């Protein structure tokens, strides 16, 4: 209520349960002197229960962004590693393992290892039979994870930091580490 003209006054009245920011008043009157500058500019109504709910929502949003960043990094690493690991497998090599007979093994340990390798080959063979579909699916999955990462990081840090972090994390966690892990000595 009141006048906002030069030399006028303005009264800020807060609804029930709310207070003027920075104090316990529910109503305050401020004046606008002849120079045209309000004496107080940081005045608004605050409801403590609403403010608490907004703080909880902001905290939850931060945690959702942090979790989303980790999911993006893990997804990018998984997609890059699977691309390296599965795209290098030849279906013929897996078919040879599937066709091997346990009777050709000399020791029980070799037979057990052959059974394990045959189980693994039977699960992997349907995936690697269609190399193009496998490669496109994994590359799209990797691209989506890599492109979503800076979006979530931008909510947590300044844009330039989000860019540097996303490039660094994608390079280390999404390319270098998966290539070391998924092309190691235990690959078929």
C-alpha angles and dihedrals in degrees: 000000000000139000125311094195123114109289091015131120133234127203119206111203118187123209121253112292092022129099138198108269113265097022149038098262120119093197134031133175120211130186133224108213125209093271088068099240121122112235093223123030105167098073125128138133119268127193110202095210092049091046091052091050091049090051091051091049091049091050091048090049091053091051091047090052092048091049090047090052091053092047090051092049093047092046092049091048092047093048093047092047094047090048090055095040102043100033091058094054116099118217090220092060090051091048090053090054090048091051095049115109124225089225089069091063118095101208135037089242090057090049091050091048091049091052090051092048090048091052091050092045092050090055096044100041096075089053098050097042090083101045095175095054091045093050095046092047094050094044092050091048090050093047094050091050093046093048095046093051098076091045091061094038090054089063090057106038138018116288096253091051090048090054094049093044095048093049092047095044093046091049096048104029098026101042117010101042096042091049089052095047102039097044096046129125095280094066118115 
